[in-house]
Each structure stands twice: as structure tokens, then as C-alpha cells.
Amino acid sequence: MDFIWMNGGKVTVKEIHSRLGKKRKIAYTTVMTIMSRLFEKGLLTRKKMGKGYIYQSKESRKQAVRSFVSDVFDRLVDQFGDEAVIAFSDEVKKASKK
């Protein structure tokens, strides 16, 4: 996702594969599968371009982080109630002192 956000939000599987291939060996089909799964989960949109797709992030990095934190927080509160809120508040206080 970081690579997508750094590149204006639009990339192809080939671009991602090329970038990741500089750091480690990874199969093109693996990248294609991951991109498809991110699309299926609603994190990316895609448009047909020739034989492949151009993928685009649905949210900015900031929006995605906020959505993720909100989702995690909601789940914790649903499961643990006030204990989760108190623990979260304590962690915020610790982080603000750093």
C-alpha cells in the first residue's frame, strides 16, 4: 500500500512486482494475487487496461490508518467495554509523553 500511496495512488501489478523485486525475490503471480485480494477487500479499485488492470487506492494513507484504528478500537470496545477504553487512554497518555 505504501508504494501505491507514494505513486499517486495508481499502479499496475508490473510496477509493484518490479519495485518489490529489487528488495527480494517474489513471483509476479504472488503480487497479482495480493492485489486481487486487496481489491476484493475493498482497499483498492481497478480499471481494465489492455490485458491487465490499473489499481488505485480507495483511501489516502491518512484515511486508511484512521479507518483501521477505528475498526480495531470498535472491536476492542465491543469485546472488553470500559476496560478497553481505559487501556487505550493509558496508551495515549504514554505515547504523548514520548
TORLUM-366933 format. One record per residue: residue in one letter; x, y, z of N, C-alpha, C in turn. Coordinates in pm, whole numbers. Example, Ala and Ser with C-alpha at 12.3 -4.5 7.8 and 13.67 -1.06 7.14 Angstrom:
<atoms>
 rest    npx    npy    npz   capx   capy   capz    cpx    cpy    cpz
    A   1319   -569    780   1230   -450    780   1320   -330    780
    S   1285   -225    708   1367   -106    714   1290      3    787
</atoms>
This chain:
<atoms>
 rest    npx    npy    npz   capx   capy   capz    cpx    cpy    cpz
    M     83   -119      0      0      0      0     87    126      0
    D    199    121     74    286    239     77    332    277    -63
    F    369    177   -142    414    205   -279    301    267   -361
    I    181    219   -342     66    274   -415     46    420   -376
    W     47    448   -245     27    586   -199    141    677   -246
    M    263    626   -250    377    708   -293    371    741   -442
    N    299    661   -518    292    679   -663    159    738   -708
    G    106    827   -630    -16    895   -668   -140    809   -662
    G   -127    692   -602   -244    609   -582   -281    518   -697
    K   -207    522   -810   -240    436   -924   -117    357   -968
    V   -130    224   -974    -19    139  -1015    -69     14  -1087
    T     23    -51  -1153     -5   -181  -1215     66   -290  -1135
    V     26   -413  -1157     93   -526  -1092    240   -528  -1134
    K    266   -498  -1260    403   -499  -1310    490   -398  -1234
    E    436   -280  -1206    512   -179  -1133    541   -224   -990
    I    442   -281   -925    460   -331   -789    563   -444   -788
    H    549   -537   -882    641   -651   -890    784   -603   -913
    S    800   -508  -1001    933   -454  -1030    994   -392   -905
    R    916   -315   -832    963   -248   -711    999   -349   -601
    L    909   -445   -577    935   -545   -474   1051   -636   -512
    G   1068   -661   -642   1175   -747   -690   1314   -693   -664
    K   1324   -564   -639   1454   -503   -607   1498   -539   -465
    K   1403   -568   -378   1434   -598   -238   1442   -748   -210
    R   1360   -826   -280   1357   -970   -257   1297  -1040   -377
    K   1319  -1169   -385   1263  -1247   -495   1116  -1274   -466
    I   1029  -1237   -557    886  -1258   -540    824  -1286   -678
    A    735  -1381   -683    673  -1418   -810    569  -1315   -853
    Y    561  -1292   -982    463  -1199  -1038    322  -1241   -999
    T    296  -1371  -1002    162  -1420   -970    127  -1395   -823
    T    227  -1395   -736    203  -1365   -595    156  -1221   -579
    V    223  -1130   -648    185   -989   -644     45   -971   -700
    M     17  -1039   -811   -114  -1031   -874   -223  -1081   -777
    T   -196  -1189   -708   -292  -1243   -612   -317  -1146   -497
    I   -211  -1087   -444   -225   -992   -335   -306   -870   -379
    M   -278   -819   -498   -351   -703   -549   -499   -738   -567
    S   -526   -856   -618   -665   -900   -634   -736   -910   -499
    R   -666   -960   -399   -727   -972   -266   -753   -836   -203
    L   -660   -742   -223   -682   -606   -172   -802   -542   -241
    F   -820   -573   -370   -938   -526   -443  -1065   -588   -386
    E  -1061   -720   -364  -1179   -790   -310  -1217   -742   -171
    K  -1118   -700    -92  -1144   -650     44  -1188   -504     44
    G  -1188   -441    -75  -1236   -304    -85  -1132   -198    -59
    L  -1004   -237    -50   -899   -139    -27   -853    -72   -155
    L   -873   -141   -268   -834    -89   -398   -950    -93   -496
    T   -944     -7   -595  -1032    -17   -711   -943    -58   -827
    R  -1003   -101   -936   -922   -135  -1054   -999   -108  -1181
    K   -922    -72  -1284   -977    -49  -1418   -899   -133  -1516
    K   -969   -193  -1608   -906   -275  -1710   -820   -188  -1800
    M   -696   -232  -1823   -605   -162  -1914   -531   -268  -1994
    G   -569   -283  -2120   -509   -388  -2201   -542   -524  -2144
    K   -436   -603  -2115   -456   -736  -2060   -461   -736  -1907
    G   -426   -623  -1846   -421   -617  -1701   -509   -508  -1644
    Y   -475   -466  -1524   -552   -364  -1454   -461   -255  -1400
    I   -520   -137  -1384   -457    -31  -1307   -531    -29  -1174
    Y   -455    -45  -1068   -513    -45   -933   -496     92   -871
    Q   -596    131   -794   -592    261   -727   -642    244   -584
    S   -577    315   -492   -622    307   -352   -755    379   -338
    K   -843    324   -256   -973    387   -232   -960    502   -133
    E   -863    491    -43   -844    593     59   -699    640     61
    S   -679    760    109   -543    808    130   -483    729    246
    R   -353    740    262   -286    672    373   -349    716    507
    K   -369    846    521   -426    900    645   -566    843    671
    Q   -648    840    568   -784    787    583   -781    637    617
    A   -690    564    554   -680    420    579   -637    391    722
    V   -540    468    773   -496    449    911   -610    479   1007
    R   -682    588    982   -796    623   1068   -903    514   1066
    S   -933    461    949  -1033    355    937   -989    230   1013
    F   -861    194    998   -808     76   1065   -814     92   1217
    V   -766    205   1267   -766    230   1412   -909    230   1465
    S  -1000    293   1393  -1139    298   1436  -1199    158   1443
    D  -1169     76   1342  -1221    -61   1338  -1168   -144   1455
    V  -1037   -134   1479   -976   -208   1589  -1033   -161   1723
    F  -1042    -30   1740  -1095     26   1864  -1239    -22   1888
    D  -1322    -14   1784  -1462    -59   1797  -1471   -205   1839
    R  -1387   -289   1780  -1388   -432   1815  -1346   -454   1960
    L  -1243   -380   2003  -1197   -394   2141  -1303   -348   2240
    V  -1368   -237   2210  -1474   -187   2299  -1591   -285   2301
    D  -1627   -340   2185  -1735   -438   2181  -1703   -559   2268
    Q  -1576   -601   2265  -1538   -722   2337  -1508   -696   2485
    F  -1443   -581   2516  -1395   -559   2652  -1457   -437   2722
    G  -1538   -361   2653  -1607   -248   2713  -1516   -142   2772
    D  -1550    -97   2892  -1476     12   2957  -1328    -20   2978
    E  -1296   -147   2999  -1156   -185   3018  -1072   -147   2896
    A  -1128   -165   2778  -1056   -129   2655  -1038     21   2645
    V  -1141     97   2682  -1133    244   2677  -1026    294   2774
    I  -1022    239   2893   -923    280   2993   -782    244   2945
    A   -766    124   2893   -634     81   2843   -589    170   2727
    F   -681    201   2638   -648    287   2525   -607    426   2573
    S   -681    479   2668   -650    610   2725   -510    611   2788
    D   -478    504   2861   -345    492   2922   -235    490   2816
    E   -259    420   2707   -159    412   2599   -142    547   2530
    V   -250    621   2513   -242    755   2454   -158    845   2543
    K   -179    837   2673   -101    919   2768     46    885   2760
    K     80    756   2753    221    714   2742    282    767   2612
    A    208    754   2502    259    796   2372    282    947   2367
    S    196   1022   2435    209   1169   2432    329   1218   2513
    K    381   1132   2602    498   1168   2681    629   1141   2609
    K    623   1067   2501    746   1031   2425    797   1147   2345
</atoms>
